[in-house]
């Protein structure tokens, strides 16, 4: 993924199909992930409440927490 695609993914919630909640391992919507505090919509960061790790949305996708739309 080049830098332009990376920043586009970071900036667009429309590019996320679903999010996997690290606590329950269930898939949820992007909006639900924001409400649960898994995604900081302003900072475009993912928070894993199990490990307290914060990562970019791309890193979260690479680790399987976020499924991108194709």
C-alpha positions, -999 to +999 in steps of 0.1 A: +000+000+000+015+033-010+015+065+011-015+079-007-036+048-002-025+047+034-036+082+042-068+077+023-076+047+044-068+066+076-091+094+066-122+074+055-145+055+077-163+044+046-134+022+038-140+000+069-163-030+065-162-040+102-141-040+134-133-069+156-138-062+193-107-076+211-127-083+242-155-103+226-139-112+192-173-103+176-175-080+146-191-046+150-197-016+129-173+013+127-198+035+145-201+010+173-163+008+176-162+045+181-190+044+208-171+016+226-139+036+225-121+012+202-116+038+175-108+074+181-124+090+150-106+123+154-071+108+158-078+079+134-064+055+160-074+021+172-073+012+209-070-024+221-085-024+256-071-058+264-035-048+259-039-010+262-021-007+229-029+022+205-022+019+168-031+034+135-061+021+116-037+005+091-018-013+119-051-025+133-061-038+098-027-055+095-034-073+129-069-083+119-089-059+141-102-040+111-116-054+078-113-030+050-139-027+022-126-039-012 
